[in-house]
């Protein structure tokens, strides 16, 4: 029995929801409530309640014929495929950065609300261990990738970050919106963002935005390592070149798919 199950069934609402959605097979267009209950072992009353809630978010559709997967779930799937496209386009550039820096940590991140989410990470050979992980998140205002993303973000996203809780994570964390805004202006001018022990003591990061056709940042790439090892002046041009290369690769792929 897995740790997240009780008597063979999920012991959380999220677990039950995913169990219901996973009951649909490739050939199943529509399933009845009775069939879903049979396949999952979830009581019909519970399954009915959860499905009604999922229908409100368009994750499933309920009709007289039964239950089918909704467009909301399809749209979420498209978000995941875009992340895969981004990682595929960035992969050779990330590998080159990793080798060129003799194995410093390389990150690829995207924006999610007031945070950044790491979608790829090449773990450094020199330590120290970092809190970042693929699928993990950090505040945008105090990370190199976050500043790179905010410098080329819609004004409302920047305003949302400034209106949020700007916590001083280390003695060097900048939390004054005016100072952060001036730094974002420098990032827009140079194409390079830096973080000196603002999110983690002893860690320095140099980052650059990956821009879409509209000039907005779709992602950011960074090199991160011990403050005693990271030379921003030397690594800045390398990270900028990688970001420009990924941007061109993404735009080329987009034109091929949408001529």
N, C-alpha and C positions, 0 to 999 in steps of 0.2 A: 504493500500500500504506500503511495506517495505521501509526502509530508503535507501537501495541500489538499488532501482528500480525507473524508471521513466515511467509513463503511462503504468504500468504493466510489463515493460521489464527491464532487467538489464541495468544500465547506465555506466557499465565499460566493457572493453575488457575481463577481467577475468570472470566477471559475465556472459557474453554472451558465452564464451567458456564452462563454467561449465553447462550452460543451454543446450547447444548443446549436451554435453556428457551425461547429465542426461536424455536426451530424449530417449536414448536406454533402452528398457525394457529387462527382462530376456529372452524373446522369440525372440528378434530382432537380427538376425545375420547381416542383411544389411538393411539400410534405404535409400530411395532416397532423393535427395536434397529438392525436393518439400515436402516430408513428414516431413523432419526435420524442414523446414520453417513453415509448418502448426502446428506442435506440439509445437514449441517454440515461434512462433510469430515474429521470427527474419527474416528480409527481405532476400530473396534468394541470392541477390548479396553479402550482408554482410556475410551470412552463408557460401557461397562459398569461399569467401576470407579467413575467419577464418579456415575453414576446410583444405584449401590448405596449410596454415601455420602449422597446426597441423600434417598434413601428412609428412611434412619435418622432424618432430621429431618422426615419427612413432607412434604418439598417435592415429591416425586414418589411415585407408587404403582406398583409393579411387580407384574404378574400374568401368568398364562399368555397373556393376550390382548395384552400389550405394556406400554407405559409411558404413564402419564397424569399430569397435574398434580395434586399433592396438596393437602390442606387447609391444610398449613403455609404454602404460598405464598398461598393465599386469605386467610389471617389476616393475613399481612404486608400484603397489598393493602388490607385494612380499616384498618390503621394509617395508611397513606398517605391514605385517603379522609378519616379524621378530621382529619388535618393540613390537607387542603384545606378542610374545613368550618370549621375554626378560622380559617384565613386569610381565607375569604370573610366570616365574621362580623366579623372584626377590621378588614377593609380600610377601611371608611369612617371608623372611629375613628382609624386610623393616618394616613390622609390629612389628617384635621382637625388632628391633633397636628403633623404636618409643616408645615402652613400656619400654624398658630397660633404656632409657634416660629420662623417665618421661615426654615425649612429646616434645623433641627437633625436629626441622625440619629435615626431611630425604629426600634426593634427589636421583634420578636415572637419569643419563645423558649419552648421546652418543656424539661422535664427528661429526661435520659437517663443513668441511673446517677448518678455523682458530677459529671456535667457538665451544661451547658445546650447545647442545639442551637438555632441561629437558623433559624426557618422563614420569616421575612420581614424585610427590611431596606429602609428608605427612606434612601438615601445622602444625607448632609448636604451642604449647599452651602458650608459654611464650613471644612471640613477640621477637623483633619488626617486623613489616611487612617487607617482603623482595621483591625485584624486580623480583625474579625468579617466573616462572609459567610454568605449563605443556605446551609444545610447544614453550616456550620462549627460548631465547638464550643469552649467555654471552661470553665474550672473554675467550679463553682457558688459556692464559698466566697468568691470575691473579685470577683464581678460583681454589679451591681445586680439584674439579672433573676434571677441565681442565688439571691441572698438572699431575694428576693420569693417564689421557688418553695420554698426550704427552710423559710421561716417557716410555710408551710401544707403541709408534706409529712409523710408518715408518720414516726414516730420512728426506724424502722429505716433510712430513707434518710439522715436527719441523722446517725445514728450511723455509717453507712458512710462518709459524707464526712469526719467527724472521725477515723475510723480510717485514712483514706487519707493520701497524701503531701501535706501542706499546705505548698506551696512559697511562699517569699517572692518574688513576681514584681517588686515594686518596694519602695522603702524604707517605703511606707505600707501594704503588705499586712498584714492582720491574720491571724495563723496560730494564735493561742491559742484552743482550742475554747470556753473559758469566755467570752471576750470576744465571740466570734462568736455564742454562744447568747444572750447578753444583747442583742446587736443584733437577733437574730431575734425576741426578745420585743417589742422596740420596733416592729419591722415589723408584728407581729400586732396591736399596739395602734393604730398609726397608719394601716396600710394602705399605707405608703410605705417603700421601701428606697432607700438611697443608696450610691454608691461614689465615693470621692474618691481618684483616682490609685492604686487598689489593684491593678488589673490592667494598667494602662498609664499611664505618667507623662504628666501634662498633660491627662488625660481625667477628666471627672466624669459620673456617670450618676444619674438618678433613675428609679425603677421601681415598679411595683405589680402584685400578683398578680391573675390572672383565676381566679375560683373556680367550682368545680362545685357541684352540688346538695348534695354531702356536705361542703362546706366545705374540701375539699382543692384545692390549686392545680393547674389543668390547663395553665396557661401564664402568661407574664408579659410585660408591655409596658414599654418604657423610652424615655426621651429621653437621648441621649448627645451630648456635645460638648466643646469646649475648657473647661478648668476656669475660665478667665477669662470665659466667656460663660454658663455654666449657673448659673442662680439657682434653687437647690433650693426655697427658700421660695415663689417665684412659680410654679414648674413642678409642684411636688408636688400641689396640688389638681387641676391639669389632667390629670396622668397617672393620678391616682386616679379621677377622673370617667370617663376613657376605659376604664380597667380594669373599672369597675362596669358601664359600658354594654356592653362585650364579653361580660361574664359574663351579663348579662340576655339578650343576643341569642343566646348559645349555649344557655341554658336554654330559651328560647322555641322554638328550632329543635329541640331534643331532645324537647320535649313534642309538637310537631307530628308528628315522625317516630315517637314512641312514646307515643301517647295512652293 
